[in-house]
Amino acid sequence: MVWGWVLSGKWQLGLSVGLLEMLTKIVLYFLHDRAWHRVELKSTKPSHVIHLTKTITWRIIGTLDTILLSWMLSGDIALGLQLGSIEIVTKMILYYLHERLWHRVKFSGKTISAEA
């Protein structure tokens, strides 16, 4: 939202991209998480490997979503690419931390903990 405003100079564009992204990413994240849930159930790999791979695949999807929405709303592919390249690193770090925290959450009396 803020980066869209900063790069375009138009707060309305930043707000539009940010609000639309919230909606599209909810749907995309749900689909991505369901697919990975099936992989996690069958996997014998350490959770760090799964979380890192999941982080990278989600960031690809999320960045493509940002680029396309920014481009569609602004009509400027360069702006879409700028926004996508800014968020790719910052959001990948945030998503990995989010995954590690969720892996430690306690549900229905049993703890699901991550390896150190």
Order of alpha helices (4+ residues) and beta strands (2+ residues): alpha-alpha-alpha-alpha-beta-beta
